[in-house]
Amino acid sequence: MEYILGISAFYHDSAACLIGDGEIIAAVQEERFTRKKHDASFPVNSIKFCMECAGIDISDISFIAFYEKPFLKFERLLETYYAFAPKGGIQFVKAIPVWIKEKLFIKKIIKEKISEISGKKFPDKLKILFPEHHLSHAASAFFPSPFEKSAILTLDGVGEWATASLGIGQGNKIKLIYQLNFPSSVGLLYSAFTYYCGFRVNSGEYKLMGLAPYGNPYSEKTKKYIRLIKEKLVEIKEDGSIRLNMDYFAYATGDRMVYDKKWKKLFGFPPRKPESKITEEYMNLSYAIQNVLEEIVFKMAKFLKSISGEKYLTISGGVGLNCVANGKLLKERVFEDIWVQPAATDAGGALGAAYAVWYIYLNKKRVVNGKDSMKGALLGPSFSSEDIEKVLKKYNAVYEEMEFEQLIEKVAGYLAEGKVVGWFRGRMEFGPRALGNRSILADARNPEIQQKLNLKIKFRESFRPFAPSVLWEDTQKFFETDKPSPYMLFIAYVKKERRKHLPENYHSLPLKEKLYHIRSDIPAITHLDFSARLQTVHRDINPEYYRLIEEFKKQTGYGIVVNTSFNVRGEPIVCTPEEAFICFIRTEMDVLVMENFLLLKENQPEIKIEKPKYEKILD
């Protein structure tokens, strides 16, 4: 078997991926091991896991693929600082030594790190290749997709120079046709508003997306913000390309996103301080930028359709995680179907780089069978009963081991009673979404669940929505869609007959009153605009998770549950049994399942584990 190791590192979401003869063996983000969210360090632990998973060492690997070209990125850095001089002089002095010491010499770093990991000299015959950043993204979208041919859309902050790429994939080839270059960037435009609304750049964009429906689309202020964005900040052309007014943006040469004083003058209010109260202005501004983002994505997609003539679309890059834009684009039927890479950020670049070597560099034949090759994104570590029991005994935990069917019946019953369940089974997911193996589950019918999950288990902002996991066969009973969404990357709207009547003054209500208004018979997953970030659950992809929801349906009549990631705010999704157990003890979770072990919170001895200190955000 011919193995290729893909690596992404040194910006955010470092990861490693191993493919063998074109099949994905393992893929994982470094943050899951280091417990540092969006860890950018060299993925030492991820590489170790990938090789252990395959039972190989460095001598078995044919190629290493790094997800971008460092010299091209350095060229962009130099040219940008030169173009904007004398602005950014201090940042230039800070950045250049890091590049000269480390980032320009990625090949040397890879050789040294791999030698440390393997305990062997780096093989002379082992080639290290460097696909361009957006080619890696495009490859991660197209090659594992279920399509023989497709248009390809890549949207992110910035790679080397490109911030957006339009292309076509066919068989084992990818042709990138157009690209948008730095500093004009759809991803960085959205990140600028992420910052201004008080969230962290490169991690809080999904919070901005979740806040947007709280904005009032009929408000004159919201309409004004949309107009100001398009008149002062970004010029949007008919083909979806954009030009940012860099008089308002500081990211090209500085360590901040925008010029705060200019934005305050433009919009009439200052940037929101993190953790402070979210007022109407920020809700409306969130709605405005989401609206503008969707306009850009729609125009790009329509232009790409016109020049490619393709029926299908594949998407990657960080903007690809904007499931609202994805869902609306799918609903518009610009393309017959859309497939988005589950690890759409730089983590997925590791996979794309490996695929680019296998298909493009080595010219290997690609066989498409109508299904994607991501294996449900269940590509990370799993743990044996012995591993789990060792942890439980360490903490003197009270637990019961039982047969799978007995376990399923009990857990479905607990969910129906309103209990919150930590669900830890099988291989960990690759990408930012928990898809039924590292999940916290609850009853979607329960109107109190959203508040309980946010405030007492996730320790996060109360406005944050939750996603449903629904049996694929039951999807159209609940949602206005006929398309599968196994990776939670599309929104769908709750069917009209399931919705509750909204008061006439609904859009002008304060956030809390909007939040706790019951909008459907599945209120825990129904967002302000009746949307939900949908995961369809398929028997052939994740049979055990499917079986749980099937049993829940048997007991309640509803083949749908709440699914949120198994972690608390500010921490990566749990990877190990010990992390899962500690999260269970630290929060007000009621039940924990780890493989066939069942734990009830009420039966546990007092265990001294410090609880997260996030209470200040809860009012």
Secondary structure as GFF3:
##gff-version 3
##sequence-region A 1 619
A	DSSP	beta_strand	3	8	.	.	.	ID=ss1
A	DSSP	beta_strand	15	20	.	.	.	ID=ss2
A	DSSP	beta_strand	23	29	.	.	.	ID=ss3
A	DSSP	alpha_helix	31	34	.	.	.	ID=ss4
A	DSSP	alpha_helix	44	54	.	.	.	ID=ss5
A	DSSP	three_ten_helix	58	60	.	.	.	ID=ss6
A	DSSP	beta_strand	61	66	.	.	.	ID=ss7
A	DSSP	alpha_helix	70	84	.	.	.	ID=ss8
A	DSSP	alpha_helix	89	101	.	.	.	ID=ss9
A	DSSP	three_ten_helix	103	105	.	.	.	ID=ss10
A	DSSP	alpha_helix	106	118	.	.	.	ID=ss11
A	DSSP	beta_strand	127	129	.	.	.	ID=ss12
A	DSSP	alpha_helix	133	142	.	.	.	ID=ss13
A	DSSP	beta_strand	149	155	.	.	.	ID=ss14
A	DSSP	beta_strand	162	170	.	.	.	ID=ss15
A	DSSP	beta_strand	173	181	.	.	.	ID=ss16
A	DSSP	alpha_helix	186	196	.	.	.	ID=ss17
A	DSSP	alpha_helix	205	211	.	.	.	ID=ss18
A	DSSP	three_ten_helix	212	214	.	.	.	ID=ss19
A	DSSP	alpha_helix	220	228	.	.	.	ID=ss20
A	DSSP	pi_helix	229	233	.	.	.	ID=ss21
A	DSSP	beta_strand	234	236	.	.	.	ID=ss22
A	DSSP	beta_strand	242	244	.	.	.	ID=ss23
A	DSSP	alpha_helix	260	267	.	.	.	ID=ss24
A	DSSP	alpha_helix	280	308	.	.	.	ID=ss25
A	DSSP	beta_strand	312	316	.	.	.	ID=ss26
A	DSSP	three_ten_helix	318	321	.	.	.	ID=ss27
A	DSSP	alpha_helix	323	332	.	.	.	ID=ss28
A	DSSP	beta_strand	337	340	.	.	.	ID=ss29
A	DSSP	alpha_helix	346	355	.	.	.	ID=ss30
A	DSSP	pi_helix	356	361	.	.	.	ID=ss31
A	DSSP	three_ten_helix	375	377	.	.	.	ID=ss32
A	DSSP	alpha_helix	385	394	.	.	.	ID=ss33
A	DSSP	beta_strand	400	401	.	.	.	ID=ss34
A	DSSP	alpha_helix	404	416	.	.	.	ID=ss35
A	DSSP	beta_strand	421	424	.	.	.	ID=ss36
A	DSSP	beta_strand	438	442	.	.	.	ID=ss37
A	DSSP	alpha_helix	449	452	.	.	.	ID=ss38
A	DSSP	pi_helix	453	457	.	.	.	ID=ss39
A	DSSP	beta_strand	467	471	.	.	.	ID=ss40
A	DSSP	three_ten_helix	472	474	.	.	.	ID=ss41
A	DSSP	alpha_helix	475	478	.	.	.	ID=ss42
A	DSSP	beta_strand	490	493	.	.	.	ID=ss43
A	DSSP	three_ten_helix	496	498	.	.	.	ID=ss44
A	DSSP	three_ten_helix	506	508	.	.	.	ID=ss45
A	DSSP	alpha_helix	511	515	.	.	.	ID=ss46
A	DSSP	three_ten_helix	523	525	.	.	.	ID=ss47
A	DSSP	beta_strand	531	537	.	.	.	ID=ss48
A	DSSP	alpha_helix	543	556	.	.	.	ID=ss49
A	DSSP	beta_strand	560	565	.	.	.	ID=ss50
A	DSSP	alpha_helix	577	586	.	.	.	ID=ss51
A	DSSP	beta_strand	591	594	.	.	.	ID=ss52
A	DSSP	beta_strand	597	600	.	.	.	ID=ss53
A	DSSP	three_ten_helix	601	603	.	.	.	ID=ss54
A	DSSP	three_ten_helix	615	617	.	.	.	ID=ss55
###
